[in-house]
Amino acid sequence: MIITSTRAARVSRAARLRKRAFRAQDGKFLAEGPQAVREALATTGAVVEVFATDEAGERHPELVAAAKSAGVEWLRASASVLAHLADTVNPQGVVAVCRTPGTSLAAAVGEAPRLITILAHVRDPGNAGTVIRVSDAAGADGVVFSRASVDPFNAKCVRATAGSMFHLPVAVEVELTEAIAAVRDRGLVVRGADGAAGDRLDRMTSEELARPTAWVFGNEAWGLPPQIRDLCDDVVAVPLYGAAESLNLSAAAAVCLYATAQAQHRGLD
């Protein structure tokens, strides 16, 4: 049977997850597109159900097989239903309802982390999702979102992670002072990134960069305010060699995280 009505009970329950309040209430979120759904299905217990058009199932038979293997119900639905659930203008025909992991701060930072990402008051979901993806690619142990930050489980953010949401622990709604205390207790240097800082990333030695580090990235508009800068052991700027006035958050985060990751991995491969 193909679900054709956007008013069907299961569709309505899934559609309400587009709102943050209902995501928090239900403990679920939506992952849209074949890449996100593929990574979600590869994560044990992450997926509740999958809505998909027959066309999407034909294009991605591996997803149908993965859902069956994981014991996840594959719900055939019309294109109009998928458009109702999707956040994109041109939906790709497959959306998974996923369980929110509820990761604690302790779980996100682990016992002996080498690289942690802390997002302080970051509001843009696209930037936040890309930073999660970059953190995953750089081998970070976890990502922490402070209070007053964007919900990383909103559709745009999940999409921007390109599946990395399911690869590393992400803690949300954490008091910034608690996050910094937790990483410092584990021996990490707390390093802020801010374009107005006097110290520069390219003047740091390999030894400094290779230390176990928690990078703190601030709001897109105003960076790290003084009260957050004061919590850091040091604050550095990404140098700009050309005429650009600044880098956006995700680009700056990529430079900083990879500077540390490369220093830590140098000589290990």
C-alpha positions as CSV (number, residue, x, y, z in Angstrom):
1,M,0.0,0.0,0.0
2,I,1.2,3.5,-0.9
3,I,0.5,6.3,1.6
4,T,-0.9,9.2,-0.4
5,S,-2.5,11.5,2.2
6,T,-0.5,14.1,4.1
7,R,-3.1,13.7,6.8
8,A,-2.3,10.1,7.5
9,A,-1.5,9.6,11.2
10,R,2.1,8.4,10.6
11,V,2.8,11.2,8.2
12,S,1.4,13.8,10.6
13,R,3.6,12.4,13.4
14,A,6.6,12.6,11.2
15,A,5.8,16.0,9.8
16,R,5.6,17.6,13.3
17,L,9.2,16.8,13.8
18,R,10.0,19.8,11.6
19,K,9.4,21.9,14.7
20,R,12.0,21.9,17.5
21,A,9.5,21.6,20.3
22,F,8.1,18.4,18.9
23,R,11.6,17.0,18.2
24,A,12.3,17.6,21.9
25,Q,9.0,16.2,23.0
26,D,9.1,13.1,20.9
27,G,12.8,12.4,21.0
28,K,13.0,12.0,17.3
29,F,14.2,13.9,14.2
30,L,14.1,13.7,10.4
31,A,17.0,12.7,8.2
32,E,16.4,13.6,4.5
33,G,18.1,12.3,1.4
34,P,19.9,9.0,0.5
35,Q,23.2,9.9,2.1
36,A,21.8,10.8,5.5
37,V,19.4,7.8,5.4
38,R,22.2,5.4,4.5
39,E,24.3,6.5,7.4
40,A,21.3,6.5,9.8
41,L,20.5,2.9,8.8
42,A,24.1,1.9,9.3
43,T,23.8,3.1,12.9
44,T,22.3,0.4,15.2
45,G,18.9,1.5,16.6
46,A,18.9,5.0,15.0
47,V,16.0,4.7,12.6
48,V,12.3,4.2,13.5
49,E,10.9,4.1,10.0
50,V,11.6,5.3,6.5
51,F,9.2,7.0,4.1
52,A,10.2,6.7,0.4
53,T,8.7,7.0,-3.1
54,D,8.9,3.9,-5.2
55,E,11.2,5.8,-7.6
56,A,13.6,6.4,-4.7
57,G,13.5,2.8,-3.7
58,E,14.3,1.8,-7.3
59,R,17.2,4.2,-7.4
60,H,18.6,3.1,-4.1
61,P,17.9,-0.6,-3.6
62,E,20.7,-0.7,-1.1
63,L,18.7,1.4,1.2
64,V,15.7,-0.9,1.0
65,A,18.0,-3.8,1.8
66,A,19.6,-1.9,4.7
67,A,16.2,-1.1,6.2
68,K,15.1,-4.7,5.9
69,S,18.4,-5.9,7.5
70,A,17.9,-3.5,10.4
71,G,14.3,-4.4,10.9
72,V,13.2,-0.9,10.0
73,E,9.8,-0.5,8.2
74,W,10.1,0.9,4.7
75,L,6.9,2.9,4.1
76,R,6.0,3.5,0.4
77,A,4.6,7.0,0.0
78,S,3.6,9.3,-2.8
79,A,5.8,12.2,-4.0
80,S,3.3,14.6,-2.4
81,V,3.8,13.0,1.0
82,L,7.6,13.1,0.7
83,A,7.4,16.8,-0.4
84,H,5.3,17.4,2.8
85,L,8.0,15.8,5.0
86,A,11.0,17.2,3.2
87,D,12.7,20.5,3.9
88,T,14.2,21.0,0.5
89,V,12.7,22.5,-2.6
90,N,13.5,19.4,-4.7
91,P,13.2,16.4,-2.3
92,Q,15.0,13.3,-3.1
93,G,12.2,11.0,-2.2
94,V,13.4,9.4,1.0
95,V,13.1,10.5,4.6
96,A,14.0,8.6,7.8
97,V,12.4,9.2,11.2
98,C,15.4,8.8,13.6
99,R,15.7,8.6,17.4
100,T,17.5,11.5,19.0
101,P,20.5,10.0,20.7
102,G,20.4,12.2,23.9
103,T,24.2,12.3,24.2
104,S,25.5,13.6,27.5
105,L,28.4,15.9,27.8
106,A,30.5,13.1,29.3
107,A,29.7,10.8,26.4
108,A,30.6,13.6,23.9
109,V,34.0,14.3,25.3
110,G,34.9,10.7,26.3
111,E,37.6,9.6,28.6
112,A,40.8,10.5,26.7
113,P,39.8,12.9,23.9
114,R,42.4,14.4,21.5
115,L,40.1,16.8,19.6
116,I,36.8,18.3,20.6
117,T,34.6,20.9,18.9
118,I,32.6,23.3,21.0
119,L,30.0,25.6,19.4
120,A,29.1,28.6,21.4
121,H,25.9,30.4,20.5
122,V,26.1,29.3,16.9
123,R,22.8,30.0,15.2
124,D,23.0,29.1,11.5
125,P,22.0,25.5,10.9
126,G,24.0,25.2,7.6
127,N,27.2,26.3,9.3
128,A,26.6,24.1,12.3
129,G,26.0,21.0,10.2
130,T,29.1,21.7,8.1
131,V,31.1,22.0,11.3
132,I,29.9,18.6,12.5
133,R,30.9,17.2,9.1
134,V,34.3,18.8,9.3
135,S,34.8,17.6,12.9
136,D,34.0,14.1,11.7
137,A,36.4,14.4,8.8
138,A,39.2,15.7,11.0
139,G,38.8,12.8,13.5
140,A,37.3,14.8,16.3
141,D,36.1,12.8,19.3
142,G,32.9,14.7,19.8
143,V,31.0,18.0,19.3
144,V,29.3,20.1,22.0
145,F,26.6,22.7,21.4
146,S,26.2,25.3,24.1
147,R,22.8,26.6,25.2
148,A,21.4,29.3,22.9
149,S,22.8,27.5,19.9
150,V,20.9,26.1,16.9
151,D,19.3,22.7,17.3
152,P,21.6,20.4,15.4
153,F,18.7,18.0,14.7
154,N,16.8,20.4,12.6
155,A,16.5,19.3,8.9
156,K,18.9,21.8,7.4
157,C,21.6,21.0,9.9
158,V,21.2,17.3,9.6
159,R,21.4,17.6,5.8
160,A,24.5,19.8,6.0
161,T,26.3,17.0,8.0
162,A,26.0,14.7,5.0
163,G,25.6,11.7,7.4
164,S,28.3,12.7,9.9
165,M,25.6,13.3,12.5
166,F,25.6,9.5,12.9
167,H,29.4,9.1,13.1
168,L,30.4,11.0,16.3
169,P,28.7,12.0,19.6
170,V,26.9,15.3,19.6
171,A,25.8,16.9,22.9
172,V,23.3,19.7,22.9
173,E,22.1,22.4,25.3
174,V,25.2,22.3,27.4
175,E,26.3,25.1,29.7
176,L,29.5,26.5,28.2
177,T,31.3,26.7,31.5
178,E,30.5,23.0,32.1
179,A,31.8,22.0,28.7
180,I,35.0,23.9,29.1
181,A,35.5,22.5,32.6
182,A,34.9,18.9,31.3
183,V,37.5,19.2,28.5
184,R,40.0,20.9,30.8
185,D,39.6,18.2,33.4
186,R,40.6,15.7,30.6
187,G,43.8,17.7,30.0
188,L,42.8,19.5,26.8
189,V,43.9,23.0,26.0
190,V,40.9,25.2,25.4
191,R,41.6,27.3,22.2
192,G,39.2,29.9,20.8
193,A,39.0,31.0,17.2
194,D,38.2,34.7,16.6
195,G,39.1,36.9,13.7
196,A,39.9,39.8,16.1
197,A,42.5,37.9,18.1
198,G,46.0,39.2,18.2
199,D,47.6,35.8,18.0
200,R,47.5,34.0,14.6
201,L,47.1,30.3,13.8
202,D,50.0,30.3,11.3
203,R,52.4,31.4,14.0
204,M,51.8,28.4,16.3
205,T,54.3,25.7,16.4
206,S,53.6,22.1,15.5
207,E,54.1,21.1,19.1
208,E,51.5,23.7,20.2
209,L,49.0,22.5,17.6
210,A,49.5,18.8,18.4
211,R,48.4,19.2,22.0
212,P,45.0,17.6,22.8
213,T,42.7,20.5,22.0
214,A,39.1,21.7,22.4
215,W,38.4,24.3,19.8
216,V,35.7,26.9,20.7
217,F,33.9,28.6,17.8
218,G,31.5,31.5,18.4
219,N,28.5,33.1,16.8
220,E,28.7,33.9,13.0
221,A,27.9,37.6,13.5
222,W,30.0,38.6,16.6
223,G,32.5,35.8,17.2
224,L,33.6,35.1,20.7
225,P,32.4,37.7,23.2
226,P,34.8,38.7,26.0
227,Q,33.3,36.4,28.6
228,I,33.9,33.4,26.4
229,R,37.3,34.5,25.4
230,D,38.2,34.7,29.0
231,L,37.3,31.1,29.5
232,C,39.9,30.0,26.8
233,D,43.5,29.3,27.4
234,D,44.3,31.2,24.2
235,V,42.5,32.7,21.3
236,V,43.8,32.8,17.7
237,A,42.8,34.2,14.4
238,V,42.9,32.5,11.0
239,P,45.2,34.7,8.9
240,L,43.7,36.2,5.7
241,Y,46.4,36.6,3.0
242,G,44.1,38.0,0.3
243,A,41.5,40.7,0.1
244,A,38.6,38.9,1.8
245,E,37.4,40.5,5.0
246,S,36.6,37.3,6.8
247,L,35.8,33.6,6.5
248,N,32.5,32.1,7.5
249,L,32.3,30.0,10.6
250,S,32.5,26.6,8.9
251,A,35.4,27.6,6.7
252,A,37.3,29.0,9.7
253,A,36.5,25.9,11.7
254,A,37.8,23.6,9.0
255,V,41.1,25.5,8.9
256,C,41.5,25.3,12.7
257,L,40.4,21.7,13.2
258,Y,42.6,20.5,10.4
259,A,45.6,22.4,11.7
260,T,45.3,20.5,15.0
261,A,44.4,17.1,13.3
262,Q,47.4,17.3,10.9
263,A,49.8,18.2,13.7
264,Q,48.5,15.3,15.8
265,H,48.6,12.8,12.9
266,R,51.9,13.9,11.5
267,G,54.4,11.0,11.5
268,L,51.7,8.5,12.5
269,D,50.7,7.4,8.9
